[in-house]
Amino acid sequence: MLGNKYFLFTLTWLASFAVSVFLRFWGFQHPDSFLIRPFIVLCMLFGPSLVLSFYLAFIARQTQS
């Protein structure tokens, strides 16, 4: 199921949209200055790359055989 490119493309866009809506809602609820936490920044910066690397290394390899 995750081998379908269109499904994966749609899933990625939906996840990005959900994060965007959540952050927008959070901004409306908390209009004060945003406290930058290094852990959150690092997760947002390196998280997608790590998830994609895991997918390519383990899941995509299994679907090819």
Biopython code that builds the backbone (N, CA, C, O; Angstrom):
import numpy as np
from Bio.PDB.StructureBuilder import StructureBuilder

atoms = [
    (1, "MET", "N", (0.821, -1.199, 0.000)),
    (1, "MET", "CA", (0.000, 0.000, 0.000)),
    (1, "MET", "C", (0.862, 1.259, 0.000)),
    (1, "MET", "O", (0.553, 2.224, -0.699)),
    (2, "LEU", "N", (1.949, 1.253, 0.787)),
    (2, "LEU", "CA", (2.813, 2.423, 0.804)),
    (2, "LEU", "C", (3.715, 2.492, -0.421)),
    (2, "LEU", "O", (4.420, 3.483, -0.610)),
    (3, "GLY", "N", (3.705, 1.463, -1.251)),
    (3, "GLY", "CA", (4.510, 1.461, -2.453)),
    (3, "GLY", "C", (3.914, 2.306, -3.564)),
    (3, "GLY", "O", (4.622, 2.673, -4.501)),
    (4, "ASN", "N", (2.644, 2.621, -3.483)),
    (4, "ASN", "CA", (1.983, 3.434, -4.488)),
    (4, "ASN", "C", (2.469, 4.881, -4.360)),
    (4, "ASN", "O", (2.330, 5.494, -3.302)),
    (5, "LYS", "N", (3.032, 5.414, -5.428)),
    (5, "LYS", "CA", (3.618, 6.754, -5.384)),
    (5, "LYS", "C", (2.565, 7.832, -5.135)),
    (5, "LYS", "O", (2.811, 8.792, -4.404)),
    (6, "TYR", "N", (1.400, 7.668, -5.743)),
    (6, "TYR", "CA", (0.363, 8.682, -5.561)),
    (6, "TYR", "C", (-0.181, 8.676, -4.136)),
    (6, "TYR", "O", (-0.496, 9.728, -3.580)),
    (7, "PHE", "N", (-0.289, 7.497, -3.556)),
    (7, "PHE", "CA", (-0.732, 7.407, -2.171)),
    (7, "PHE", "C", (0.278, 8.058, -1.239)),
    (7, "PHE", "O", (-0.100, 8.804, -0.335)),
    (8, "LEU", "N", (1.553, 7.782, -1.454)),
    (8, "LEU", "CA", (2.606, 8.366, -0.626)),
    (8, "LEU", "C", (2.662, 9.879, -0.806)),
    (8, "LEU", "O", (2.849, 10.617, 0.162)),
    (9, "PHE", "N", (2.504, 10.336, -2.029)),
    (9, "PHE", "CA", (2.476, 11.765, -2.317)),
    (9, "PHE", "C", (1.322, 12.437, -1.584)),
    (9, "PHE", "O", (1.500, 13.485, -0.963)),
    (10, "THR", "N", (0.142, 11.834, -1.656)),
    (10, "THR", "CA", (-1.030, 12.391, -0.984)),
    (10, "THR", "C", (-0.867, 12.351, 0.523)),
    (10, "THR", "O", (-1.225, 13.311, 1.207)),
    (11, "LEU", "N", (-0.338, 11.268, 1.050)),
    (11, "LEU", "CA", (-0.126, 11.151, 2.484)),
    (11, "LEU", "C", (0.845, 12.219, 2.985)),
    (11, "LEU", "O", (0.637, 12.799, 4.050)),
    (12, "THR", "N", (1.892, 12.475, 2.226)),
    (12, "THR", "CA", (2.862, 13.501, 2.605)),
    (12, "THR", "C", (2.232, 14.882, 2.600)),
    (12, "THR", "O", (2.448, 15.670, 3.521)),
    (13, "TRP", "N", (1.451, 15.181, 1.565)),
    (13, "TRP", "CA", (0.791, 16.481, 1.502)),
    (13, "TRP", "C", (-0.236, 16.648, 2.615)),
    (13, "TRP", "O", (-0.356, 17.734, 3.183)),
    (14, "LEU", "N", (-0.973, 15.600, 2.931)),
    (14, "LEU", "CA", (-1.952, 15.681, 4.010)),
    (14, "LEU", "C", (-1.274, 15.879, 5.364)),
    (14, "LEU", "O", (-1.773, 16.630, 6.202)),
    (15, "ALA", "N", (-0.148, 15.214, 5.579)),
    (15, "ALA", "CA", (0.590, 15.402, 6.828)),
    (15, "ALA", "C", (1.119, 16.835, 6.933)),
    (15, "ALA", "O", (1.057, 17.442, 8.002)),
    (16, "SER", "N", (1.631, 17.369, 5.841)),
    (16, "SER", "CA", (2.114, 18.752, 5.838)),
    (16, "SER", "C", (0.977, 19.735, 6.086)),
    (16, "SER", "O", (1.136, 20.713, 6.818)),
    (17, "PHE", "N", (-0.166, 19.466, 5.472)),
    (17, "PHE", "CA", (-1.326, 20.326, 5.671)),
    (17, "PHE", "C", (-1.806, 20.275, 7.122)),
    (17, "PHE", "O", (-2.170, 21.301, 7.696)),
    (18, "ALA", "N", (-1.806, 19.081, 7.711)),
    (18, "ALA", "CA", (-2.240, 18.943, 9.103)),
    (18, "ALA", "C", (-1.313, 19.702, 10.048)),
    (18, "ALA", "O", (-1.780, 20.363, 10.976)),
    (19, "VAL", "N", (-0.010, 19.611, 9.820)),
    (19, "VAL", "CA", (0.948, 20.350, 10.655)),
    (19, "VAL", "C", (0.749, 21.848, 10.472)),
    (19, "VAL", "O", (0.804, 22.603, 11.443)),
    (20, "SER", "N", (0.522, 22.282, 9.249)),
    (20, "SER", "CA", (0.308, 23.699, 8.975)),
    (20, "SER", "C", (-0.953, 24.223, 9.665)),
    (20, "SER", "O", (-0.938, 25.299, 10.262)),
    (21, "VAL", "N", (-2.036, 23.460, 9.579)),
    (21, "VAL", "CA", (-3.284, 23.872, 10.231)),
    (21, "VAL", "C", (-3.111, 23.904, 11.744)),
    (21, "VAL", "O", (-3.594, 24.821, 12.408)),
    (22, "PHE", "N", (-2.415, 22.894, 12.294)),
    (22, "PHE", "CA", (-2.178, 22.860, 13.733)),
    (22, "PHE", "C", (-1.373, 24.080, 14.190)),
    (22, "PHE", "O", (-1.718, 24.715, 15.187)),
    (23, "LEU", "N", (-0.302, 24.405, 13.462)),
    (23, "LEU", "CA", (0.513, 25.559, 13.850)),
    (23, "LEU", "C", (-0.251, 26.863, 13.699)),
    (23, "LEU", "O", (-0.070, 27.782, 14.499)),
    (24, "ARG", "N", (-1.097, 26.956, 12.691)),
    (24, "ARG", "CA", (-1.920, 28.155, 12.514)),
    (24, "ARG", "C", (-2.921, 28.291, 13.656)),
    (24, "ARG", "O", (-3.098, 29.382, 14.198)),
    (25, "PHE", "N", (-3.576, 27.190, 14.026)),
    (25, "PHE", "CA", (-4.516, 27.198, 15.143)),
    (25, "PHE", "C", (-3.798, 27.551, 16.444)),
    (25, "PHE", "O", (-4.306, 28.327, 17.254)),
    (26, "TRP", "N", (-2.620, 26.977, 16.631)),
    (26, "TRP", "CA", (-1.819, 27.257, 17.830)),
    (26, "TRP", "C", (-1.463, 28.750, 17.889)),
    (26, "TRP", "O", (-1.481, 29.351, 18.963)),
    (27, "GLY", "N", (-1.144, 29.338, 16.752)),
    (27, "GLY", "CA", (-0.803, 30.760, 16.708)),
    (27, "GLY", "C", (-1.983, 31.648, 17.056)),
    (27, "GLY", "O", (-1.804, 32.688, 17.690)),
    (28, "PHE", "N", (-3.186, 31.260, 16.655)),
    (28, "PHE", "CA", (-4.374, 32.040, 17.024)),
    (28, "PHE", "C", (-4.675, 31.927, 18.514)),
    (28, "PHE", "O", (-5.131, 32.890, 19.130)),
    (29, "GLN", "N", (-4.424, 30.767, 19.089)),
    (29, "GLN", "CA", (-4.711, 30.540, 20.503)),
    (29, "GLN", "C", (-3.651, 31.156, 21.414)),
    (29, "GLN", "O", (-3.952, 31.521, 22.550)),
    (30, "HIS", "N", (-2.432, 31.273, 20.934)),
    (30, "HIS", "CA", (-1.315, 31.793, 21.726)),
    (30, "HIS", "C", (-0.613, 32.898, 20.923)),
    (30, "HIS", "O", (0.409, 32.645, 20.286)),
    (31, "PRO", "N", (-1.157, 34.113, 20.953)),
    (31, "PRO", "CA", (-0.584, 35.182, 20.129)),
    (31, "PRO", "C", (0.709, 35.783, 20.696)),
    (31, "PRO", "O", (1.309, 36.648, 20.058)),
    (32, "ASP", "N", (1.145, 35.345, 21.872)),
    (32, "ASP", "CA", (2.382, 35.874, 22.448)),
    (32, "ASP", "C", (3.583, 35.429, 21.623)),
    (32, "ASP", "O", (3.460, 34.646, 20.682)),
    (33, "SER", "N", (4.731, 35.943, 21.996)),
    (33, "SER", "CA", (5.959, 35.552, 21.306)),
    (33, "SER", "C", (6.188, 34.058, 21.440)),
    (33, "SER", "O", (5.907, 33.459, 22.478)),
    (34, "PHE", "N", (6.697, 33.473, 20.381)),
    (34, "PHE", "CA", (6.945, 32.039, 20.359)),
    (34, "PHE", "C", (8.298, 31.751, 20.982)),
    (34, "PHE", "O", (9.317, 32.307, 20.572)),
    (35, "LEU", "N", (8.298, 30.870, 21.982)),
    (35, "LEU", "CA", (9.530, 30.449, 22.622)),
    (35, "LEU", "C", (10.155, 29.338, 21.786)),
    (35, "LEU", "O", (9.577, 28.262, 21.633)),
    (36, "ILE", "N", (11.318, 29.606, 21.259)),
    (36, "ILE", "CA", (11.979, 28.637, 20.386)),
    (36, "ILE", "C", (12.678, 27.593, 21.244)),
    (36, "ILE", "O", (13.541, 27.907, 22.064)),
    (37, "ARG", "N", (12.282, 26.349, 21.034)),
    (37, "ARG", "CA", (12.920, 25.233, 21.730)),
    (37, "ARG", "C", (13.791, 24.494, 20.717)),
    (37, "ARG", "O", (13.304, 24.086, 19.662)),
    (38, "PRO", "N", (15.059, 24.321, 21.024)),
    (38, "PRO", "CA", (15.964, 23.685, 20.063)),
    (38, "PRO", "C", (15.523, 22.277, 19.658)),
    (38, "PRO", "O", (15.720, 21.882, 18.509)),
    (39, "PHE", "N", (14.932, 21.517, 20.577)),
    (39, "PHE", "CA", (14.498, 20.153, 20.248)),
    (39, "PHE", "C", (13.433, 20.165, 19.162)),
    (39, "PHE", "O", (13.482, 19.354, 18.237)),
    (40, "ILE", "N", (12.471, 21.076, 19.264)),
    (40, "ILE", "CA", (11.402, 21.168, 18.270)),
    (40, "ILE", "C", (11.972, 21.582, 16.916)),
    (40, "ILE", "O", (11.583, 21.037, 15.883)),
    (41, "VAL", "N", (12.880, 22.531, 16.922)),
    (41, "VAL", "CA", (13.487, 22.984, 15.673)),
    (41, "VAL", "C", (14.270, 21.847, 15.011)),
    (41, "VAL", "O", (14.185, 21.656, 13.798)),
    (42, "LEU", "N", (15.020, 21.106, 15.796)),
    (42, "LEU", "CA", (15.790, 19.991, 15.252)),
    (42, "LEU", "C", (14.872, 18.888, 14.725)),
    (42, "LEU", "O", (15.160, 18.273, 13.699)),
    (43, "CYS", "N", (13.766, 18.641, 15.429)),
    (43, "CYS", "CA", (12.802, 17.629, 14.944)),
    (43, "CYS", "C", (12.170, 18.063, 13.627)),
    (43, "CYS", "O", (12.000, 17.246, 12.722)),
    (44, "MET", "N", (11.826, 19.324, 13.516)),
    (44, "MET", "CA", (11.224, 19.806, 12.277)),
    (44, "MET", "C", (12.242, 19.855, 11.143)),
    (44, "MET", "O", (11.883, 19.706, 9.975)),
    (45, "LEU", "N", (13.504, 20.061, 11.484)),
    (45, "LEU", "CA", (14.538, 20.156, 10.465)),
    (45, "LEU", "C", (14.979, 18.783, 9.970)),
    (45, "LEU", "O", (15.091, 18.558, 8.765)),
    (46, "PHE", "N", (15.229, 17.868, 10.902)),
    (46, "PHE", "CA", (15.781, 16.572, 10.524)),
    (46, "PHE", "C", (14.761, 15.441, 10.526)),
    (46, "PHE", "O", (15.044, 14.365, 9.998)),
    (47, "GLY", "N", (13.593, 15.653, 11.099)),
    (47, "GLY", "CA", (12.576, 14.602, 11.184)),
    (47, "GLY", "C", (12.146, 14.051, 9.835)),
    (47, "GLY", "O", (12.166, 12.835, 9.641)),
    (48, "PRO", "N", (11.754, 14.915, 8.890)),
    (48, "PRO", "CA", (11.339, 14.378, 7.587)),
    (48, "PRO", "C", (12.438, 13.590, 6.879)),
    (48, "PRO", "O", (12.156, 12.583, 6.230)),
    (49, "SER", "N", (13.671, 14.034, 6.996)),
    (49, "SER", "CA", (14.782, 13.313, 6.368)),
    (49, "SER", "C", (14.985, 11.948, 7.014)),
    (49, "SER", "O", (15.257, 10.968, 6.320)),
    (50, "LEU", "N", (14.856, 11.878, 8.313)),
    (50, "LEU", "CA", (15.014, 10.598, 8.997)),
    (50, "LEU", "C", (13.882, 9.635, 8.653)),
    (50, "LEU", "O", (14.119, 8.444, 8.451)),
    (51, "VAL", "N", (12.657, 10.144, 8.585)),
    (51, "VAL", "CA", (11.523, 9.298, 8.223)),
    (51, "VAL", "C", (11.680, 8.785, 6.795)),
    (51, "VAL", "O", (11.448, 7.605, 6.529)),
    (52, "LEU", "N", (12.069, 9.660, 5.882)),
    (52, "LEU", "CA", (12.267, 9.243, 4.497)),
    (52, "LEU", "C", (13.416, 8.239, 4.385)),
    (52, "LEU", "O", (13.319, 7.282, 3.617)),
    (53, "SER", "N", (14.478, 8.439, 5.123)),
    (53, "SER", "CA", (15.599, 7.493, 5.105)),
    (53, "SER", "C", (15.162, 6.131, 5.623)),
    (53, "SER", "O", (15.531, 5.103, 5.053)),
    (54, "PHE", "N", (14.378, 6.112, 6.698)),
    (54, "PHE", "CA", (13.868, 4.859, 7.231)),
    (54, "PHE", "C", (12.984, 4.170, 6.205)),
    (54, "PHE", "O", (13.086, 2.959, 6.005)),
    (55, "TYR", "N", (12.125, 4.928, 5.564)),
    (55, "TYR", "CA", (11.237, 4.358, 4.551)),
    (55, "TYR", "C", (12.036, 3.748, 3.401)),
    (55, "TYR", "O", (11.763, 2.627, 2.970)),
    (56, "LEU", "N", (13.016, 4.488, 2.913)),
    (56, "LEU", "CA", (13.807, 3.988, 1.786)),
    (56, "LEU", "C", (14.666, 2.787, 2.173)),
    (56, "LEU", "O", (14.861, 1.873, 1.372)),
    (57, "ALA", "N", (15.174, 2.793, 3.396)),
    (57, "ALA", "CA", (16.074, 1.720, 3.811)),
    (57, "ALA", "C", (15.347, 0.428, 4.127)),
    (57, "ALA", "O", (15.881, -0.650, 3.865)),
    (58, "PHE", "N", (14.146, 0.499, 4.682)),
    (58, "PHE", "CA", (13.490, -0.711, 5.163)),
    (58, "PHE", "C", (12.206, -1.054, 4.408)),
    (58, "PHE", "O", (12.052, -2.190, 3.959)),
    (59, "ILE", "N", (11.306, -0.128, 4.262)),
    (59, "ILE", "CA", (9.996, -0.440, 3.696)),
    (59, "ILE", "C", (10.057, -0.542, 2.171)),
    (59, "ILE", "O", (9.529, -1.496, 1.600)),
    (60, "ALA", "N", (10.681, 0.409, 1.515)),
    (60, "ALA", "CA", (10.737, 0.405, 0.044)),
    (60, "ALA", "C", (11.538, -0.788, -0.465)),
    (60, "ALA", "O", (11.207, -1.348, -1.510)),
    (61, "ARG", "N", (12.559, -1.175, 0.237)),
    (61, "ARG", "CA", (13.381, -2.321, -0.174)),
    (61, "ARG", "C", (12.578, -3.618, -0.111)),
    (61, "ARG", "O", (12.761, -4.495, -0.955)),
    (62, "GLN", "N", (11.698, -3.752, 0.870)),
    (62, "GLN", "CA", (10.901, -4.968, 1.012)),
    (62, "GLN", "C", (9.824, -5.069, -0.081)),
    (62, "GLN", "O", (9.478, -6.169, -0.512)),
    (63, "THR", "N", (9.305, -3.935, -0.520)),
    (63, "THR", "CA", (8.248, -3.971, -1.534)),
    (63, "THR", "C", (8.801, -4.275, -2.917)),
    (63, "THR", "O", (8.035, -4.678, -3.793)),
    (64, "GLN", "N", (10.098, -4.099, -3.152)),
    (64, "GLN", "CA", (10.691, -4.365, -4.460)),
    (64, "GLN", "C", (10.914, -5.846, -4.705)),
    (64, "GLN", "O", (10.925, -6.282, -5.855)),
    (65, "SER", "N", (11.092, -6.634, -3.641)),
    (65, "SER", "CA", (11.378, -8.065, -3.849)),
    (65, "SER", "C", (10.146, -8.913, -3.976)),
    (65, "SER", "O", (10.247, -10.127, -4.153)),
]
sb = StructureBuilder()
sb.init_structure("model")
sb.init_model(0)
sb.init_chain("A")
sb.init_seg("    ")
for serial, (resi, resn, name, xyz) in enumerate(atoms, 1):
    if name == "N":
        sb.init_residue(resn, " ", resi, " ")
    sb.init_atom(name, np.array(xyz, "f"), 0.0, 1.0, " ", f" {name:<3s}", serial, name[0])
structure = sb.get_structure()
